[in-house]
């Protein structure tokens, strides 16, 4: 996945999230239609906030799990990052849920064979069946899939603060990347009608 493909994927995922969100608020978990995100399911995940400092994976795509060499379900997303960056990661996650609105992180990872991979992580708030905004729909989009070929596994990752920005809409994603603001990026945009809901367990890359 080169930069252009990463750009295309980010725009498509964000546009879909906006399309299923109501006029005010965030989309419910059951509003997500897996078929609409079929091309991106292996890179998607859902987090649930269990307390102030723990965001556990509830679902994780097969390609995402393969990159870390393990099943991520029930693991803490925050602990994938260096201890000294946990505060910033939590700030980004809480901004996503409390704003509420999408956030983008940029990172750099090292593989077991010493390759370096840059990536973006999109974080989009979603609500549970009771309307509580306590979950995050996420996507990990590496700039170079070739660096992860032959089963290369990520062994460490860190925030790339020089490559993070703030934007206004999914359509302006590429333009907004030119404006440096902070380690996170919040994105707003137009929202349209939501599709028919699907059961919670159906969101997986096996759909």
N, C-alpha and C positions, 0 to 999 in steps of 0.2 A: 504494500500500500504506500505509494509515493505521496508527496505533498498534495498533488491535485486530487488524488483519490481520497486522501484524508479530508480535504476540504469538502469534496462532494458528499462523503459519508456524514460529516458533521452537520452540513446544511440540511441533508435529508432527514436525519434523526431529529434535529431541532424543529424543523418545519412540521414533522409529524406530531411531536409533542405539543406544539402550539395549536395544531388542528383539532386535537381532541380535548383541549382545555376549554372550560366554560368561559363566559364573558368575564367573570371575575372569579379568581381562585385558580386551582390546579386540577388536572385530570385525576379521576379515580383510577386505582390500579386495574379495576375490571374494564375500564374503557380501552385498554391497550389491546390492539388486534395484532397477534404475532405475524400474520401473513403480510401485514403492511410493512413490517421490518425484517422480512425474511432474509434479505441479503446481509443484514447486520447482526442477526441473532447470536452468532458465535462470539461476538465482541461485547455483547450487552450484559449488564448485571443489574440486580436490584438489591439495595441496602435497606435495612430497617434500623432506626435509631432505638437502641435498647436502653441507653441512659445518656448522660451528658457527654460521655467520652467513648462510647462504643457504638459503632455502626457495623452491624453484622451483615455478611452476604446472605441473602435469602435465595437468590438464583445467580448463577454465573455461567456464561456461555462456554462451550467446550474449548474453543480456541483460547479464550482468556485463561481457563484453568491449565491448558497445556503450556502456556507461556510461563506459568509459575510452577509447573511440574507437580501440581496437586489439586485436589478438589477444594474449592474455596468456600463452599457452603458452610455457614456458621462461623467462619473466620472473621476477624475484625479488619475492615478496610484500612483503618487508621494505622494498624501495625505493619502494613506493607511499606510504610515510609519511615525514615530515620526518626529516632526519638526526639531529636531537637526540632523536628518539623511537625510534630503531632499537633501543637497548638494552632499552626497555620492551616493544617488539613481540617481540623475541627472547626476553625473559623469559616472555612469555605463551605463545609457541609451544613453548618448552621445557617449561614447566609442563604444557601439554597432553600432550606426549609422555611426560614423566617421571612424572607423578602416578600413572597416566595418567588423564585425564578431560577432559570438555568445558570450554571457557573461552569467556567472552563479552567482547568489546571493544565499547565504544561510541565512535562517532566523529562528526565534523562535516566535511562536504565542501562545496567551492564549485564551481559549474559555470561553464562558459565565458561564460554570460550573467549572471553575478553572483548567481545564486540560491544559497541555502544549504540543504543537505540533511543531516538527522541520520540515522544508521544504526547498526545493530548488526552485528557480525561474530561468527558462531558458529564455533568451532574444536573439532573432535572427533577424537581419535586413532584411527588405523586401522593394522593390521599388514600387512606384505607376506606373500608366500607362505611365507616362512621363519619367520614369526612375529615378525619384528623390527618394533617400533613406530617407524616412520620417516616415516609419512605422516599428513596431516591432511585430513579431510573438512571443508570449510567452507561457509558460506552468508553472503552479504551481503544484509541486509534493511533497505532504506531506510524511513524513517517516512512519506515522502511521494513517491509515484511521480509525482504531478502536476508536481513541480519538475523531473522528468527527462523530461518529455514533449517531443515534437518533436525527439528526438535530442540533447537536452542532454548535454554531456560533462563529466565531473568533471575538474577541472584541479588540485585540491589537496585534501588531507584531513589531519585531525589527530585525535588521541585527545581525547575529551571526558571528562576525568577526573571531572568532577562527576556524570556520569551512569552510572558503572560500579559494579557491586555483586557480591556473592557470594551464591549460593543453595544449595539442597540437592537439589531434584529438578526435572525438567521441569514437572511439574504445579504446582509452587510458584513457577514463573517470575515471574508477575505480582506475587505477594506479596514475593518476594525482592528485587524491584527497589526496594523501599522502604528497604532497608538498605544504606547507603553503606559500602564497605570500602576499595576500591582501584581501580586502573584495569582490573583484570581480575576475572573471575568464574568460579569453578569449580563445576560442577554434577555431582552424583552422583544415581543413581537405580536402581530395580529393573531387572533384565534378564531377558528371557525367551528362548525358543528362537529360533534363527536360521533364516531361509528358505534355500532351495536356492541355492548360489552361482551367479554368472554370470561370464562371461569379462571380463577387465579392460577391454577396448576397448569394451564395450557400455555403459559408464556415460557417457552424453552426453545433452544435451537433444534430440537427434535421435531418441532411442529411442522 
